[in-house]
């Protein structure tokens, strides 16, 4: 069973995915769509690349790996570096399990991929909170400057959110407003997943 956790950058997708993974009664694995970014080509300036656009992802590889996981096969993929803008030599293995939780900004964008999912949740968070989380993350974890994060957000992130990311919520089974105090809502999601029969 494939579960999609969808939302804008900084919405809390990874946090929610990991909490569900830890709390559901069935064995599960978590797969990040970040692994499927395309490598930056030689000479390309990352400042000129829209990493929130569907064009930034390898949907063919994403689709094939999801098929393998649904077919009971483990997958291996190279880790993506957000500082080098390409995949590294480090291999990540995702083990197949009765439930595969996939989190990312665009897992439901491609229709062929979207059909593979059995259940989907859209994580909703205020735009100012999403921006603050992204700003802090990119500075601390990815070595970005404040100016570069702000420029990227204005030029690419917000337009892409409106055009590509937010419309996915209309394909989702559930829209979940996430903040650290909404544990009651999270419990409802976990209970809902636990009641879904797994073949």
C-alpha positions in Angstrom: 0.0 0.0 0.0 1.4 3.4 -1.0 0.6 6.5 1.0 1.4 10.0 -0.3 2.3 12.8 2.1 2.0 16.0 0.0 2.6 19.7 0.7 4.7 22.7 0.1 8.3 23.2 1.1 8.5 23.6 4.9 4.9 22.3 5.5 6.1 19.5 7.7 5.8 16.6 5.4 8.9 14.8 6.6 7.9 15.2 10.3 4.4 13.9 9.6 5.7 11.0 7.5 8.1 9.9 10.2 5.5 10.2 13.0 3.1 8.0 11.0 5.9 5.6 10.3 6.7 5.3 14.0 3.1 5.0 15.2 1.1 2.8 12.7 0.6 -0.9 13.7 1.8 -2.2 10.3 5.5 -2.3 9.2 6.3 0.6 6.9 9.1 2.3 5.1 9.5 6.0 4.2 10.7 7.2 0.8 11.5 10.8 0.1 10.8 12.2 -3.4 13.9 14.4 -2.9 15.9 11.3 -4.1 14.5 11.8 -7.5 15.9 15.3 -8.3 17.7 15.4 -11.6 21.5 16.1 -11.4 22.5 19.7 -12.2 24.2 19.7 -15.6 27.8 20.9 -15.9 28.0 24.6 -16.0 24.4 25.2 -14.9 23.9 27.8 -12.2 21.6 26.5 -9.4 20.3 30.1 -9.0 18.6 29.7 -12.4 17.0 26.4 -11.7 13.4 26.0 -10.3 13.8 23.0 -7.9 10.1 23.2 -7.1 9.0 22.6 -10.7 8.0 19.1 -12.1 10.9 19.5 -14.6 13.4 19.2 -11.7 12.4 15.5 -11.0 12.9 12.2 -12.8 9.4 10.9 -12.8 10.2 7.8 -14.9 12.6 6.6 -12.2 10.2 7.6 -9.5 7.4 5.6 -11.1 9.5 2.5 -11.7 10.8 2.4 -8.1 7.3 2.8 -6.8 6.2 -0.2 -9.0 9.0 -2.3 -7.6 8.1 -1.4 -4.0 4.4 -2.3 -4.7 5.6 -5.5 -6.3 7.4 -6.5 -3.0 11.0 -5.6 -4.1 13.5 -3.4 -2.3 15.0 -0.5 -4.2 18.4 1.2 -4.1 19.0 4.8 -5.0 21.9 7.2 -4.7 21.5 9.9 -2.1 20.9 13.4 -3.5 23.2 16.3 -2.2 21.5 19.7 -1.8 24.9 21.4 -1.6 26.3 19.8 -4.7 23.0 19.6 -6.6 23.6 16.0 -7.7 23.5 12.4 -6.5 26.4 11.2 -4.4 28.0 7.7 -4.3 26.1 6.9 -1.1 23.5 4.2 -1.7 20.2 4.3 0.1 18.1 1.1 0.3 14.4 1.4 0.8 12.9 -1.9 1.9 9.5 -3.0 0.8 6.9 -3.3 3.5 3.1 -3.6 3.7 2.9 0.2 3.8 5.2 2.6 1.9 5.0 6.3 3.0 6.1 8.6 0.2 6.7 12.3 1.1 7.5 15.1 -1.2 6.3 18.3 -2.9 5.0 16.6 -6.2 4.2 12.9 -5.7 0.7 13.4 -7.1 1.5 15.8 -9.9 2.1 13.1 -12.6 -1.1 11.2 -13.4 0.6 7.9 -14.1 2.4 8.1 -10.7 -0.7 9.4 -8.9 -2.6 6.2 -9.9 -0.2 4.1 -7.9 -1.2 5.6 -4.5 -3.8 4.1 -2.3 -4.2 6.9 0.2 -3.0 10.5 0.2 -2.7 13.3 2.7 -2.1 17.0 1.9 -0.2 18.9 4.7 -1.5 22.4 5.0 0.6 25.1 6.7 0.5 28.9 6.6 2.8 30.4 4.0 4.8 32.5 6.5 5.5 29.4 8.6 6.6 27.4 5.6 8.9 30.2 4.6 10.4 30.4 8.0 11.0 26.7 8.2 12.6 26.6 4.8 14.8 29.6 5.6 16.1 28.1 8.8 16.6 24.7 7.1 18.4 26.0 4.1 20.8 28.1 6.1 21.6 25.5 8.8 21.6 22.3 6.6 22.4 23.4 3.1 24.8 26.3 3.6 22.6 28.9 1.9 22.6 32.6 2.6 19.5 34.6 3.6 19.5 36.6 0.4 19.8 33.4 -1.8 16.9 31.8 0.1 14.7 34.9 -0.2 15.5 35.4 -3.9 14.7 31.7 -4.7 11.5 31.8 -2.7 10.2 34.9 -4.6 11.4 33.8 -8.0 10.5 30.1 -8.0 9.1 28.6 -4.7 5.9 30.6 -4.4 4.9 30.6 -8.1 5.6 26.8 -8.2 3.6 26.3 -5.1 0.6 28.0 -6.6 0.9 26.4 -10.0 2.0 22.8 -9.2 2.0 21.9 -5.5 -1.2 23.3 -4.0 -3.5 21.9 -6.7 -2.6 18.4 -5.7 -4.7 18.7 -2.5 -7.8 18.2 -4.7 -6.5 14.6 -5.4 -5.9 13.9 -1.7 -8.1 11.8 0.6 -7.4 14.1 3.5 -6.3 17.7 4.1 -4.4 18.0 7.4 -3.5 21.3 9.0 -0.1 20.5 10.6 1.4 22.2 13.6 3.1 20.6 16.6 0.0 20.9 18.8 -2.3 19.1 16.3 -1.7 15.7 17.8 -5.4 14.9 17.9 -5.5 15.3 14.1 -2.4 13.1 13.7 -4.0 10.4 15.9 -7.0 10.5 13.7 -4.8 9.9 10.6 -2.9 7.1 12.3 -6.2 5.4 13.4 -7.6 5.8 9.9 -4.5 4.1 8.4 -4.7 1.3 11.0 -8.2 0.5 9.9 -7.4 0.1 6.2 -7.2 -3.6 5.3 -3.7 -4.5 3.9 -3.7 -7.4 1.4 
